[in-house]
Amino acid sequence: MKIFLLIISLLLIIIVLLQSNKAESTSQIISGGNADLFSQRKERGVELLISRVTMTLGLTFFVVSLIMNFI
């Protein structure tokens, strides 16, 4: 079970690093210069797939961690 959790965590790290940046630079987030950061932008194609895989891996990691804690 610990090896499964390790594999999920590594996959989660990799898939998060593959996600595209929605902000142009960090300084714009702090200064508020990027007004369309949280706008209604639809994800399509590979971006949508990566987003769904990230959500699935995150939920799986959470559930496996809870199961390991109570067993």
CORVEN-V934717 format. One line per field, one symbol per residue. ss: DSSP state (~ for helix, > for strand, _ for the rest). psi: psi as a letter, one per 40 degrees, with the letter a starting at -180 (. if undefined). A space follows every 50 residues. Layout:
ss: ???
psi: ???
This chain:
ss: _~~~~~~~~~~~~~~~~~_______~~~~~~______________~~~~~ ~~~~~~~~~~~~~~~~~~~~_
psi: dddddddddddddddddeiiheididddddefegdfdfighhiibddddd ddddddddddddddddddde.
